[in-house]
Structures are given as C-alpha cells and as structure tokens.
Amino acid sequence: MTFSADQRSKFLAFLSVLAFALVVSCTHTPFPITEEVTPVTPGGNNGGGTTVTCEYKGVCFESVVLPIFVSKCASSGCHDATTHEEGLILNSYGAVTRTKNGVTTIRSSVYEKILNGEMPPRTSPQLTKSDMDSIKKWVGQGVPFTTKCNCNCDTTIFTYSGSVKATLDNSCVGCHSGSGAGGGVDLSSYAGVLASVNSGKLLPSITQSSPTTVSPMPKGGAKLSDCQIRQIEKWIAAQALNN
C-alpha cells in the first residue's frame, strides 16, 4: 500500500500521540507527595505545664512515626539492627529512608505491605488504623525528618487514661506485650504497667538515668520527651492510680 506524503505525515503524528499515551499510562508514581507541609522543628517540650500550639500541622516523624516503626517493626527477631530480617532495619530515620537502587525503603514494597496488612506478621502486634493513617500521611508529606514537635503535651494532665497509657501504647507496647514481651515486661495493661512501676524499673528506663542497671527505653528509638517523662513521674508520685 502506498501512502501520500500527507497520509504519511498524519500517520506519523498518530504514532507519536499513541507512543506518548503509552508512556504516560505506564508511568507509575506509587507514593506521590500529597501534603503541602513545610517541615519545621517546633519547640515547647520543656515540661513547664503549658500547652504549646504547634505551627507544624503535619505528622511528626520523631514523636509519631518513629515509635510505630520501633515498637512494631524493629523489635527483636524482625527489623532491628541485630536481626535485620530481609535486610531491612527500621529503627531510625536514616534506616527508614535509606535509598537502594534509587528507591527509598519506605517508598518500596515495605509501604504496600504495611498498608495491605502483610507487615507486621500476624504473630506480632498489629498496626492500628491510626498507625497506618499516620504513616500514609507522613509519606504523602514527603517523608520529612521532623523532631521535637510533640508540643501539645501538657504536664498538668498526668492520669493513666489521659496521658500515660497513650505514651506507653505508642512507644513501648509494640515490644512489651503478649507472651513474647521484651524482658518479660508487659506494658499492654494497667496491671503490667503497675508491676513495672513497683519493680522500680519503669521510671529509670524511660529517663535513661541508670543505663548500667536498667536498659534505656524505648530501645533503639528516640527518648520520650521531657514533658512525657514528667507526666509519668507525676502519675507515679500520685500513687500510679488506674485513673
């Protein structure tokens, strides 16, 4: 079949459009930045008993995202520095955002496995919907390294239900719960927390004041903020009630 010059020109133009459409349709950006948030490092963790309004409106890596990874992913036997299951260590910002073959760890299949419920394994403490939402939003923000942004902490609130339980659930329970609780310390219930208080180990572990006798906690994670520690100190001083 013979084409005229005009037909050839139109045919080539059609092929160009088709090729462009195929390229666009095959371009996959699995984890786009969806949140326009300017990373800042708010202050306010001075334990002074006042609620500080954060100017940072995103999900904080240090106080929200890192505790999730440390307690529910980087526990012993999984993605800690010793075991590094499947070559993954998830106990720090550098590890979570490590780049391999041009893809950061959190933007790889790890992210999909987290959202699909494949990670952590069913035998381990599971991520809550809130945990997954926080990770998803943080990734959408562009995985910023935000620290010291737990500035809505208020040291005048120091009841078990009002502050202590949430802090322990977020930063400790992932490792310290169930039959395989780290060090045999189960912090998933009030009874377990009280037992740790009465043993004299809870406070020095979170203040990290006696590293030679009590392991600093959270293990491998960021130390609790001064405000969070002060809340727990005041709760213990007030008889560590189930209030």
N, C-alpha and C positions, 0 to 999 in steps of 0.2 A: 504494500500500500504506500502510495506516495503522498506526502503532506506538502502543502504550500508553505511558504515562509511564514505567512500569518498564522496558519494552523500550528506549525512547529513552535512559534513564539507563545501561543496560548497554551499549548500542551506543556511546555517547559515551565510556564508560570504556574500551571495547575500542580505540576510535580513539586515545585518549590513550596507552595502553600501546604500540600499534603505532607511533605517532609517536615516542615515546621510544626504542623499539628501533631505529628507523631512524636517529635522530640518533646514538645510541651506536655503531651499526655503521659510520657514515660518519665518525666522529671518528677522525682519524689522527694518532698521535703517533709520528713516524718514528724519533726518536732520544731515547728516554727515558733518564733518569738511572738507571743500574742498579747503580752502585757507591756505597756509603756510605763516602766517604773524606773526612776533614777536612783541607782544604788547610793545609799548614804550610810553613815555609821552613827546612829543616834546615841546620845548619852543617856544618863538617868539611872544606872544601876548602882546607886550609891547607898541603898538601904536606908534612906532617910525617912521613909514612911510617907512619901508623897507619890501620887500617881502622875507620871510624866506622859504627856501626849506625844506619841511618835509622829514625826513628819514622814517617816518611811511607811508606805502603805502596802508594800509587798510582803511576801512570805520570807521571813528571816532564815538564812541558812544556819547560822550558829545555834539559835535557840529553838528552831522548829524542825528543820530538815535533817541536820546532822544527828540529833538524838534518835530520830527514826532509823537512820542507817546503822548507827552504832548499836542500838539495843535490839533491832530486829533483823539486821542483815550481817553485821560484823561480829556476831557472837562466836564463841569458841566452837570450832568444828565447821564453820561456814566461811564467811568472807572477812575474817580477821587477818592480821599480819602473819600469824603463825600458819594457819590452815590455807588461806587464800584459795578457796575452792574455785575451780575453773580459771585460776589465775587472776581472780578478782579480789581486791581489797577495798572495802567500802567504809573505812573508819576516819576519813578526813576529806577536806575539800579537794586537796590535790589528787587523792585517790579516786574520788567520785567523778572528777572532771578530767582524769588522765586521758590523753589522746593516743589512740592507736590506729594506724592506717587512716589518719585523717578524721576519725570519729571519736568523740569523747565517750567515756564509759556510760554516762547517764543517758546519752542520746543513742546508744546502741540497743541491742535486743534486751538489755537489762531493763530498760524503761518499759518496753512492751510486756515483759514477763511480770513486772510489778503490777501494771495496770490490769493484766489478764488474770492475776491471782496465782500465777505459777511460782512466784517468789514472794515471801519465803516458802519453803516446803511445808506441806500440811502438818508435819510433825512439830513445827516451830510456831511460836506466837505469830499471829497473822496481823497484817496491816489493817487498820480500820479504814473506813471510807474517808474519814478526816485526814488520815495519814496520806492516802493516795491523792486526795484533792490537793494537799499541801505540796507534795512532790510535783504533781502535774502543773500547778500554778507557778512553782519556782522554776521549773524547766521553761515554761512559757515566758517567764520574765527574762530569760537569757542566762540562767544559772549564775546569778551574781553572788560574790563572796561577801555577804552582809553579816556583820557581827555587832554585838552589844546593842541589839535592838529589842531586847525584852524589857522595854521601858514602861510598859503598863503594869508592871509588878508593883504591888502595894504592900509594904511591910506591916500595915495595920490589919491586914487580912491574913490570919495565920491559923485558921481552923483546918482540920483534916480534910473535910469535904470542900472547903473554899479555896485551898491553895496547895496543901501538902500532897494530897493524893494525885492531883493533876501533874505536879512536878515529877513525882516518882513514876507515875504511869508513862510519862513522856520520855524520861531519861534513864530509868532503871529497870522497869518491869520486863522489858524485852529479854533481858539476860537473867533476871531474878524472878522466875515464875515456874510453876509446874514441877514435875519430878526431876527435871534436869537443871533446876535453878543453880546459877553460878555460886560456888562456895556453899551450897546448901541453904542459901539465904533467899527466902521467897517474900517478895515485897508486893505481891499482887493483891493482898488483903490487909485489912487493918490488923488482924491478929499477927500476921507475919511481920508487918512494919513495927508493931509494938514489941515483938520479940527481939527485933534488931536494935530497937531503942534501949530495951532493958539489958541487952548484952553489952551495951556501951560502945558498939561499933558503928552505928549508923552515922552519928554526927562527925566523928573523926574521919570517916571515909569520905564524906562529901566536902568537908572543909579541907581535906588532904593535909591535915596537920600532923599526922603520925605515920608517914609512909613506910617506916621500918616495921611497924606493928600491925597496921591496918591498911589494906590495899586502897589507894586513892580511887575514887569513883566519880563519875562514870568511867569505866575502864576504856581507855582509847578514845574517849570523847572529850568535848570541852567541859571544863569545870562549871558547875552551876553558878549562876550569877550571885553576886553578893546579896542581892535582895532575896532570891530564892533560899539561900542558905539561912539568912536572917529569919525568914518566915518559919523554917523548920526549927531553928534554935528556939524561937519564941513559943512555938507549939509544944516542943518538948518541955520547956520551962514551965508551961501551963498545964503540966501533967499528961501531955500527949493523949488527950481525950479523943474518942471517936465522935467528933462533933462536926 
